[in-house]
């Protein structure tokens, strides 16, 4: 080995040693930040969520003479993808499937005996089960304040039911639109609980002979995790 190469080898060794020291310092700093902020979120990760929304009153939008005492319940499973991250808020899309949609208080008319030789037409209530899909979704989330975030959203999709809703002259398939707001509360370790409130409209959009719709406000409870 020539004497002229020694300074080059020594400089290369010192450069490698300095690089390793800086990398080690960065790792220690990251570990310290993680230890000081155990609830810190991975902003680039997608989020899975499940939620249940329900109401006990859901009036028919085009016939207010109908009773509105009916149970409406939806179960949703969604995956959230971040579209934009800003200093004050972020924008997310959250397509969802609805594995369970349940309604009571749907109406139909039946002929029943009302006397010895008479038959009368009477109103009968019935329940319906369905499944749905929400492919259109936009969410605006505020920047995090402590453990809290405020979330506003607008969704659109459809529901396919086993029977016609909300009446026998309705349809099996109905469009769904909802607007609402949640409060996201961090429980730590990438887990959140999300109580909220939304207004829902469900109708056939004119695809049937008549277009009765359900309009109601729902309370929501959800859980999300990364």
C-alpha positions in Angstrom: 0.0 0.0 0.0 1.4 3.4 -1.0 1.8 6.1 1.6 -0.3 8.4 -0.6 -3.4 6.3 -0.2 -3.3 6.4 3.7 -4.9 9.9 4.0 -7.7 8.8 1.7 -8.4 5.6 3.6 -8.3 7.4 7.0 -10.8 10.1 5.6 -13.1 7.4 4.3 -13.0 5.6 7.6 -13.8 8.8 9.5 -16.7 9.6 7.1 -18.2 6.2 7.6 -17.9 6.5 11.4 -19.5 10.0 11.4 -22.4 8.7 9.2 -23.0 5.8 11.6 -23.0 8.2 14.6 -25.5 10.5 13.0 -27.8 7.6 12.1 -27.6 6.4 15.7 -28.4 9.9 17.0 -31.5 10.1 14.7 -32.7 6.7 15.9 -32.3 7.7 19.6 -34.1 11.0 18.9 -37.0 9.2 17.2 -37.3 6.8 20.2 -37.3 9.7 22.6 -40.1 11.5 20.6 -42.1 8.3 20.6 -41.7 7.8 24.3 -42.7 11.4 25.0 -45.8 11.1 22.7 -47.2 7.6 23.0 -50.5 8.8 21.3 -48.7 10.2 18.3 -50.5 9.2 15.1 -49.1 7.8 11.9 -50.7 10.4 9.5 -49.9 8.4 6.4 -51.5 5.2 7.5 -55.0 4.2 6.5 -57.7 3.7 9.1 -60.3 1.0 9.5 -63.5 1.8 11.3 -66.8 0.2 12.4 -69.9 2.1 13.5 -73.5 1.7 14.4 -76.1 4.4 13.7 -79.7 4.3 15.0 -82.9 6.2 15.5 -86.4 5.5 16.8 -88.3 8.0 14.7 -88.1 8.3 10.9 -90.9 10.2 9.2 -91.8 9.5 5.6 -90.7 12.7 3.8 -93.7 13.0 1.4 -96.5 11.8 3.6 -96.4 13.3 7.1 -99.7 11.8 8.1 -97.9 8.4 8.4 -96.7 7.4 11.8 -93.0 8.1 12.3 -92.4 5.6 15.1 -90.0 3.2 13.5 -86.5 1.9 14.3 -83.8 2.5 11.7 -80.4 1.0 12.3 -77.3 0.8 10.2 -74.0 -1.0 10.7 -71.0 0.2 8.7 -67.5 -1.0 8.1 -65.2 1.5 6.3 -61.6 2.2 5.3 -60.3 5.7 5.3 -57.7 7.1 2.9 -56.1 10.5 3.3 -56.3 12.7 0.3 -54.9 15.9 1.6 -53.1 17.0 4.8 -53.0 20.7 5.7 -51.9 22.7 8.7 -55.5 23.2 10.0 -57.4 20.3 8.5 -57.1 17.1 6.4 -59.4 15.6 3.7 -60.2 11.9 3.7 -62.4 9.6 1.7 -64.1 6.6 3.5 -65.9 4.1 1.3 -68.0 1.7 3.4 -70.1 -1.4 3.2 -73.3 -1.7 5.2 -73.6 -5.4 6.2 -76.8 -4.7 8.2 -79.6 -2.2 7.6 -82.8 -2.7 9.7 -86.1 -0.8 9.5 -89.4 -1.3 11.3 -92.7 0.4 10.9 -93.0 -0.2 7.2 -96.6 -0.2 6.0 -98.8 -2.4 3.8 -102.5 -3.0 3.5 -104.0 -6.4 4.0 -107.6 -7.7 3.9 -108.7 -9.1 7.3 -112.0 -10.2 8.7 -113.8 -7.4 10.4 -117.2 -9.0 10.9 -119.1 -12.2 10.4 -119.4 -11.7 6.6 -117.2 -8.7 6.1 -113.6 -8.2 5.1 -111.8 -4.9 5.7 -108.6 -3.4 4.4 -106.3 -2.6 7.3 -102.8 -1.2 7.6 -100.1 -3.7 8.8 -96.6 -2.8 10.0 -93.6 -5.0 8.9 -89.8 -5.0 9.3 -87.2 -5.1 6.6 -83.5 -6.1 6.5 -81.0 -5.0 3.9 -77.4 -4.5 3.0 -75.8 -1.4 1.4 -72.7 0.3 0.0 -71.4 3.8 0.4 -68.8 4.4 -2.4 -69.0 8.2 -2.3 -67.5 9.8 0.8 -65.7 13.0 1.7 -64.5 13.8 5.3 -62.9 16.9 6.6 -60.9 16.5 9.9 -59.6 19.3 12.0 -56.1 19.3 13.2 -55.6 17.4 16.4 -56.1 19.3 19.6 -54.8 17.1 22.4 -56.7 13.8 22.0 -59.6 15.3 20.0 -60.4 15.8 16.4 -63.6 17.2 14.9 -64.9 15.5 11.7 -67.5 16.6 9.2 -68.6 14.3 6.4 -70.9 13.8 3.4 -71.7 10.3 2.1 -73.8 8.8 -0.7 -74.7 5.2 -1.7 -77.5 2.7 -1.8 -79.4 0.1 0.2 -81.0 -3.2 -1.1 -83.7 -4.5 1.2 -85.6 -7.8 1.5 -88.9 -6.0 1.2 -90.2 -2.7 -0.1 -89.6 0.3 2.2 -91.0 2.3 3.7 -94.2 0.9 2.3 -95.5 -1.7 -0.2 -95.6 1.0 -2.9 -91.9 1.8 -2.3 -88.9 -0.1 -3.8 -86.4 -2.8 -2.7 -83.5 -0.6 -3.7 -83.1 2.9 -2.3 -80.5 5.6 -2.5 -78.9 6.9 0.6 -77.4 10.3 1.5 -76.1 11.5 4.8 -74.4 14.4 6.3 -73.0 14.5 9.8 -70.3 15.3 12.3 -68.2 13.1 14.7 -65.8 13.7 17.6 -62.7 11.5 17.4 -61.2 10.8 20.8 -57.9 9.0 20.9 -57.5 6.1 23.3 -53.8 5.7 22.4 -51.9 3.1 20.4 -53.7 4.0 17.2 -57.2 3.4 18.6 -60.1 6.0 18.6 -63.7 6.1 19.8 -66.1 8.2 17.7 -69.5 9.4 18.9 -71.4 11.5 16.5 -74.7 12.7 14.9 -75.9 12.6 11.3 -79.0 13.3 9.2 -80.0 10.6 6.7 -82.2 10.6 3.7 -83.2 7.4 2.0 -85.5 7.1 -1.1 -85.7 5.5 -4.5 -84.9 8.7 -6.3 -87.9 8.4 -8.6 -87.0 5.0 -9.9 -90.4 3.6 -8.6 -94.0 4.5 -9.4 -94.0 6.5 -6.2 -91.0 7.9 -4.2 -91.6 7.8 -0.4 -88.5 8.6 1.5 -87.2 8.4 5.0 -85.7 11.4 6.7 -84.3 11.1 10.1 -81.5 12.1 12.5 -79.3 9.3 13.8 -76.9 9.0 16.7 -73.7 7.3 15.9 -71.0 5.4 17.8 -67.9 4.2 16.1 -64.5 2.8 16.7 -61.4 3.2 14.5 -57.9 1.9 14.5 -54.7 1.7 12.4 
